[in-house]
Amino acid sequence: MTTALHWFRRDLRLRDNAALYTAAAEHDSVAGVFVIDARWFPAAAGKTGPFQATFWLHSLIQLHAAAAAHDIPLYILAAADPVRAIIDLAAQLRVDAITLNKDYEPDQISMDLRLAEDCEKIGLKLRQFKDSVVFEEHEILTGKGTPYTVFSPYKKAFLDRLKTSPEAATVRGLPRRPRNAIPAQRRHSGGAPVPLPAPVPAPADLGFPAVRLDIPAGEIGGLKLLHNFCSGPIHDYQEKRDVPAAPGVSRLSAHLAAGTLSPRQCFAAAANARATTTAPGAASATQAGIDAWIGELIWREFYRMILFCFPHIVHEAFDRRYATLAWSNPPTHWQAWQNALTGYPIIDAAMRQLKTTGWMHNRLRMITEM
């Protein structure tokens, strides 16, 4: 009997989860783990805001319950060194393999390399999967074999590749239910009992004030939002996406960021919406709306590719010719911008929206950053 430990990161869902799906298919037992990284998750770290923390924790509660119902215990660990915590739990559970879905941020790539090295030292199998994108790393390159740096030709290459490799966007269902549940009191070689899966902490436990989310969290919430959007607003997306007062956007950014929804599910839902509007006489505006939203999904893929191929953008300008530009940045201007007191009504309204809901309309994000 073999056991796999799946490390949940930006993939807080059971459905269409590449690494989890494979782990369940190839092993008799599966456990999950999520690490609350002390370097960025508690409020004191100053890296995460109350809305994001609340969304993630509510999504974890939903994942915790869904995984348990699927005979997959989910361990919630708090640690300043996630790699060490994962290795220790793997030893306690006596697993045969660790699975995870890739992340393309430089710091996370470094962490995953360290995990791979530690697993190799102790003879533990580590398997990494493409999941948060349809095409990754070097799958879409120019004719010269270099990364694209301009979106339009990348988009064309992406759509061409999708036609020839439609399996890249195939949506998987739920993972197979494990044949055997992991015994709650399995003991590792030292004889100490493995800790039982702990409940998900509340935002207040991590120092965050109470806030109210105005979108549903978790996998169920993401699927509901996707269904609602593709059943109606997607058809008018081209016309309404730039109107902040109109309910014309998907509101799915938080779900894609946390992985409560996969990009493949989004492409599939858009394709289904298109299939319902391809009958003779279908409005061209409807097709334009679907095409525009698909374009936005491809923008997300493009920036993931840019992040992987040009990691300096985390701290520097993408085009280094602009790295030494002098900016006027009086502290009073920064404070006015933060507190919605610039005197520009649309910018101040956008900042109030952000402070009140934790979310800002895409067009307003573009305006406020200028």
N, C-alpha and C positions, 0 to 999 in steps of 0.2 A: 504494500500500500504506500503510495507516495502523497506528499503534501506540498502545496505551494502557498507562499505568502505574497499577497498582492499589495503593493504600496500605492494607496490612493493619494493623488496629488491634485492635479487640475482635471480630474476625471470622476467627479462625485456622482456616479450613476452606475446602474447595473446593465442597462441596455446599451448595445453597440459600444461596448468597452473592449477594445482590441486585446489588451493584455489580460484582463480578467476573463474574457471569453476563452482565450487559449489556455489559461491556467486551469479553468474548470473542465475543459475538454481533455486535457492531458494528465490530470492528476485526480486522485481519489478524494482528497480533501483540500479545501481552500479556506484560508483565513485572510482577512483584510486588515490593513493598518493605516491610520492617518496620524501624522505627527504634527502636533501643535508646536511649531518652531518658535522657541523663546526669543529668537533674534528679531522676529518681525510680527508675530501674531498678537501678543498681549498689548494692551493700550500703552503701557509704559515704554514699549520699544519705539513708538512714534512712527511706525511704518504702515499701520492699518487703521482705517477709520471705523467708526461705529456701524455705519451702514454695511460696509463690506464684511466686517466681522460677523454681524448679525445674519447677513445673507448666507455666509459660509457655514456658520454654526447651525442655522435652521436647516440648511441642505444636508449637513452631516447627520442631524437627528433623523431626517427622512431616510438617508442612506443606511444608517445604523439599523433602523427598523426593517427596511426592505431586505438588507443583507441577512439579518437574523432569520427572517421568514423564509429565506432561500438557503438556510443552513450554512451561511457564511458568517462566522463571528467577525465583528469589526472591533479591533483594538484601537483605542484613542490614547496616544502617548504624548506627554509634554517633555520636550528635550531641547537643549541648546545645540546638540550635535545629532541631527537626524540619522546620519549614517551609522553612528555607534548604536543608536536606539534600535534601528532596523536589524542590525547584525545580532544584537543581544536577544531581541524577540525571536528572530529566526532560530537561534540556538535553543532558546527555551521551548519553542514549539517543535524542534527537531524537523524542520522543513527540508525538502529536497531542492527547492528552487524558490527564487524571488522573482516576481514579475513586476514591471512598471511600464508606464507609458512615457515616452520621451518628452522632455521639456527643452526648449531651444534658447533659453536665457543663459548667458555666459556663466553666472554663478551656479545655476542648477546643473549645467553641463559639467562643471568642475566637480560638483558634489557627486554626480553620477559616475564620473571616472574614478573617484575615490572609493565609491561603493563597489565598483567592478573590481578594483585592485584588492580590496579587503575580502570580497567573495572568492576571488581566485586563490588567495593565501590559505583559506580554510576549505577549499574544494567545494564551495557552494555555487550552484548554477544560478546565473543572473541572466534574465532575458528582458530586452527592451523592445518596445513596439511603437510604431507610428500610430498616433491616435488623434491628436488635437488638430491635425491638418489632413487634407486629402493628398497633397503632394509636399514632400519635405526636402530639406537640405539641397541636394544636387539633382533632384529629379527633373526639374525644368530649367534648362540652361539655354543660352544663346547658341547660334550656329558655331561660335568660336569656343564653346564649352565654358563660358563664363556666366556668372549670375546676372540676371536682368537688374538694371537700376532704374528703368522707366516702366511705369505701370502698363500702359496700353499694349506694348508688344508682349509683356508678360501675360496679360489677360488673354490675348489671342493664343499664345502658346499653351496656356492652361486649358482653354476650351478645346483646343485641338487634341491635347493629350487626354482629356477626359473622354473624347469621342473614341479614341483608340484604346484607352485603358479604363473602361467604365467600371471595372471591378474595384478600382481605387475608391469609389464612392459608394460601394455596397454597404448597406446597413445590416448589421448583425442584430439578432434578437437578444433575449435574455441568455446569460450563461447557463450551461447545463447545471442542474442541481447536483452538488457533490454526492458521490456514492456514500461517503462516510462523513459524519460530522466530527470535528476535532473534539476529543474528550476534554471536558472543562477542567479536569484536574490532571491532565497529562504532566508528567514530571520529566524534567531534563536530567542530564547525567549527574548534576549536583544534588538531585533529590528534592529541590524546592519546587513547590507547585507553580505552574504557569498562572500568571494573573488572569482573572476573569475579565472579559471585555467591559471596560468602564463606560459609564454614561457620558454623553457629550456635555461639556461644560456650558453653562449659560454665559451670555456676553458679560454679565456683571462679574462673573468669576474671573474674567480676564481683564477687568478694569474698564469695561466700556459702558457708557450710559445707555439707557433704554431708548430705542428709536423704533419707529413704525415703518415697516417696509411697504411700499406701494405696488410691488409686484410679488407674485407667489414664488417662493423659493423651492429648491430641490428639483429632482428629476421630474416629478409629477407637474410641478409648476412650469418647468421649461417646456414640457410637451404640450401643456395646455396653452401657453402663450403662442407657441409655434403653430398649433392647430388654428387658434383664433386668427392669427395674422394671415396665414395662408388661405383661410376660408373667406377673407374679405379684403382687409387693408392692402394686401400685397398687390391687388389689381390696380389700386390708385397710387402705388408707391412713387412712381415717377413724378406725379403731379404734386403729391402732398409731403414728400419726405423733407423738403426744405422749408416747410411752414411750421414753426414751433408750436403754434396754437392748435394745430390739427393732430388728431390721433393717427398719424400716418406712418409711424415707424414700428419696428417689431418689438422693441424693448428687450431684446434677447442678449445684449452685450454682457450682462452679468452672468447669464447662464453659460455662454460660450467661454467666458473667462474662468469660471469655476468648473467647467466640464460637466455640468448637470445636463447638458445637451451637447451632442457632437456636431461638427460641421457636416458630416455625411447625412445626418438626419435633416439638416436644413436644406441641403441640396436636393434630397429626396422629396421633401415637402414642396419645394419650389417646382420640381418636375411634375409632381402630382397636380399642383395648381395649374401648371401649363397644360397638362393633359385635359383638364376640364374646360379649357378655353380655346382649343385648337379646332373646334368645329367650324364649318364654313360660316362666315359672317361674324366671327368673334371680334370684339373690339380691339383695334391695334393698340389702344392705350393700355388695355389689360396686359397684353404681351410686353409692352414697354415697361410696365411696372415690375413684372416678374424678372425681366432681363436686368433692370436696374438693381434689384435686390441681389440677384446672383452676382452682379458686378461688385457689390459691397462685400459679399462673402469672399470673393476673389481678392479684394483689397486686403482683407484680413490675412489670407494666405501669403500675399505678397510681402506684407510687413513681417510675418514670421520668417520668411526666407531671408529678408534683408537683415533681420536680427541675427540669424544664424551665420550668414556669410560676412556680415560687417559688424561684429560685436562691439566695436568702438562707439556705436551710436548710443549705447547705454549712458555714456558720460561725455560724448563729444558730438559735434555737428557731423551729419552724414557726409557732407562735402567739407573737407577740412579747410578749404579756402575761406570758409566763413567762421572758422574757430576763433579768430582774433578780432571779430567785429566788436566795436565798443557800443555798449547799450546804456541808455539812460535808465537808471534803476533806483530812484530815490525811495527810501523806506516808506515814506508816507504814501507814495503811489501804490506800493505793494499792499499796504494795509487797507487802503481804500478799495482796491480790487478784491481783496479777500472778504471785506465786510459789505460789499455791494453798495459802495458809496462813491463810485467814480463819477456820477452825474450823467452817464450814458444809460438811458432807461433800459435798452435791450440787454446790455451787459449786466447791469445790476439785477434785472429780473432773472437772468440766467444764473447768476451767483446765488440768488435767493432760492431758486429751484434746487441747486446743488446742495446748499446747506440744509434745506428742508426735507429733501427726498433722497439725497445721496446719488442722484442721477441728473444728467443734463442732456438735453436734446443735441443731436450731432451737429446741426447747423449752428447752434449756440456755442458748442465747444470750439468750433472753428472761428467764431466771432470773438469770443472772450480771450482766445490765446494770441490774438493779433496785437 
